[in-house]
Amino acid sequence: MPLLKRLFGRSDRRATLAPLYGALVAAARDPFWYRAGGVPDSVEGRFDMVAAATALVLLRLEAEGERGREPAALLTELFVDDMDASLRQIGIGDYVVGKHVGRMMSALGGRLAAFRGADGDGFVRAVRRNVFHEAPPSDEALDAAARRLERLAQAVAQAPLDALLEGRLGSW
């Protein structure tokens, strides 16, 4: 019975982070990224922005140590569920969904590594590689997207944990 409770009780705890996941997806869908930031307004571009915002929040939760461990795991599960559902919605079949989700998790891990400790020019390099895949539309768009993501990272880093978990990302 304890195993079943852990397995089935997890989705209830996951639901408590739905406001946070919703807020970071809303931040990733901000038209700024696709206009001034030059991020391609495509499935891939939108994934890049959701993954970047998720990575920034996961890094913030990582900084909390033990207090952030469970929320980070649950937020990652929400990300996986969302990516799985999105793939199925665009017609990816059951046999390859797992492979695609695996690649998406690898991409999220890459963003975590790239953004961990990055600032200034390092943040610009991380955005170039992880949002634009080395091909930004212009230096101005790259700079705009990088600076805005850096402001999001700073706002998330300064937000009190309870506020963040409620989906309040701070002012950025």
N, C-alpha and C positions, 0 to 999 in steps of 0.2 A: 504493500500500500504506500509506503513512503516514496518509492520510485515513481508510482503513478501520480502522486500528489506533486512531486517535483516536476514531472513532465507536463502535466496539465495545468498546474498552478503558474507555470512560467508565462503562459500567454496572458494571464491576468496582470502580471507584473509588467509585461511588455506593453500592455495598453496604457500604463501610466506614463510611458515615454512617447506616446503618439503625439501629444502637443509639441514636444521638442522636435520630433522627426518632421512633423508638418511645418514647423517654423523654418527648419533648415531647407526643406524642399521649396518652400515659398521664397526664401532668400536666393536659392539657386535658380529660380524661375524669374527673378527680377529682370525686366526688360533691359536694364542697364547693361548686363553681361553681353547681350546679343546685339545691342546697338553700339554704344560707345566702347564696350569692351571687345567687340569683334569676335566673340565666341560664335562658332557656327550654330545657327538655330536649326538644329537637326537632332535626331535621336542621340547621336554620339556626343554632340556638344552639350546637350542637356544632361546626359549621363556624367560628362566631365565636371559639370558644375555641381551636380548633386554629390558626386564623390568628393569633390574638393571641400564643399561645405561640411559634409559628414566627417571627413578627415580632420578638419579644424576643430569640430566639436569633440571628436574622439580624443584628440590630443589634449584638449582642456580637461576631459574626464580623466585621462591618464595622469595629469598633473595632480589630481586629487588623491592619488594613491589608492588605498583600500576602499575609501568611500566612493570612488569613481569606477571601481572594477565592475560591479554588477550593472550599473547604468550603461557602461560602455558595451558590455556583452549584449544587453537587451537592445540597445540602439543598433548595433551591428546586425542583430537578428531582424529588426525592422527593415533595415537597408536590404538585406538578402530577400526578405519577403516581397518588398516593393519591386526589386529588380526581377525576381522570378515572375511576379504578376505582370510586369511590363513586357517581359519577353513573350509570355504566353499571349498577351493582348495583341502584340504585333505579329503573331502567327508562328512563333518558334515552337517546334514540336517537343513533346515530352522527352524524346530520346537525346536531344542535344541541349535542353535547358540547363541541366546540371553543369555541362562543360562551359556554357556561356556564363553562368553564375560564378563558376570557379575563376574564370578570367576576370570577371568584374571584381571579385574579392581580391585577386592579385593586384588589380589596378588600384583598389582602395588602399591596400598595403603599401603600394608604391608611393601613393600620395602622402600617407602617414610618414614614410621615411623622408620624402622630399621636403615636407613642410616642418618636420620636427627640427626646431631650433633655427629655422630659416628666418632671415630678416633682411631688409634692404635689398641689395643686389642678389643675394641668395634667394630671396623670395621671388624676385623677378625670374631668375633662372628656373626655379621650381614651377612657376606658372607657365613659362615657355614650354617646358618639357611635359608637364602633366595636364595642362588645359589645351594648349595649342599643338602639342606633339611636335615641337621644334619649328612649326610653320605659322607664326602669328601673322595676321593680315597686315599689320604695320607696327612700328615701334610705339606709336601713340596708343594703339589699341592694347598692346601688351602692357604698357605702363599703366593705362587706366584700369585694366582688369587686375593686374598685380597689386596696385595700390588699394583698390577696393577690397580685394580678398584679404590683404594685410590688415585693413581696418576692421573687417569682420573678425579676423583672428584675434585682434586686440580687444574688441568688444566682448567676444566670447570668453577670452581669458580673464577679463575684469568682472564679468557677470557673477553674482553670487550663485553658488551651486543650486540652491533651491529655485531661484528664478530661472536659471538655465533649464533645469529639468521640467519646469512648467512651460517651456517654449519661449521664454523671453531672452532673446539673443543679445540685447543691449543695443545701444545706438552706434551705428556704423555708417 
